[in-house]
Amino acid sequence: MKSPGDTTRRDFLSCLAGAGAVLAAPRALFGSTPPVQETLPTRPIPGTEETLPIVGFGSSKPVLEIPTEGTEPVANVIRMLLEHGGRVVDTSPRTPEIDAEFGTVLTASEFSGRLFVATKINTDGEASGIEQMRQNQRLVGSRTLDLLEVESMRDLDVHWPNVLRWKDSGEARYIGVTTSSIPQHEAFESFMRTQPLDFVQVNYSVMEPNAEDRLLPLAQDLGLAVLINRPFMNGTYFPRVSGHELPEWAAEFDCASWAQFSLKYILAHPAVTCALTETTNPDHMAENIGAAFGRLPDEATKRRMRELVQDF
């Protein structure tokens, strides 16, 4: 079983190869991987002296492969991330059995003290939310979580008072809320304006740019850190760009692949702290990391990028 996002990227590469495109493994693509001696750029968590690397690992779907594929694919992706100075690993609650196995990766001695793990509550009811909090603590092997978020605003009114208490008690260093749905953006904005958040996590990409209208500027105004999900629209991005050649002008901002095309669009926004990418393939993670290096598109170029893909 493979994650949907990973499968569509593999299908996308196979399709291009069949059409006669000159392709190699992502690590061999010109400009697609990070410079050997450089580490990922970082951006500050507003209001603190802490910084985060600007590309991270969204583990939600890859972790679901653990029962059939084991823990090594996920561990290899994290190793690739760490090799280039990355450390942000985003998680979502799964079954206790799967999380127990994932926890053996996150708490392994080779990763100890090197990761910033974002955890979530994604359930209905206060008692269930408290149990997920305890599951998150078991996952990372610590009473103190780096970041605790309420996922997709689910039962937010019930969970948020406890989230605030856990921050006050030192059980969560940072707290926040997430959305991956454009219809939620209005309610999400209202919550941002009224609650003491440290982080927000939103969906944003070259094909899904809505967050740049209101949410991202508001996050800047409020001094919130921003994590980005769905950079490839849960994998549906790759079939949409399949059959289209990367424009020559993408080289003007050091972009060597369609994956980097969306990531560079995201990273060009000054509100973005870190873009989360999901894969079980270390080479794909290296390609994603490569988007953080070199030039980023300016506003005129971003408009051109949106216009290019809007009819794909």
Buried (B, 14 or more C-beta within 10 A) or exposed (E): EBBEBBBBBEBBBEBBEEEEEEBEBBBEBEBBBBEEEEBBEBBEBBEEEBEBBBBBBBBBBBBBBBEEBEBEBBBBBBBBBBBBBBBBBBBBBBEBEBBBBBBEBBBEEEBEEEBBBBBBBBBEEEEBBBBBBEBBBEBBEBEEBBBBBBBBBBBBEBBBEBBBEBBEEEBBBBBBBBBBBEEBBEEBBEBBEEBEBBBBBBBBBBBBBBBBEBBBBBBBEEEBBBBBBBBBBBBBBBBBBBEEEBEEEBBEBBBBBBBBBBBBBBBBBEBBBBBBBBBBBBBBBBBBBBBBBBEBBEEEBBEEBBEBBEEE
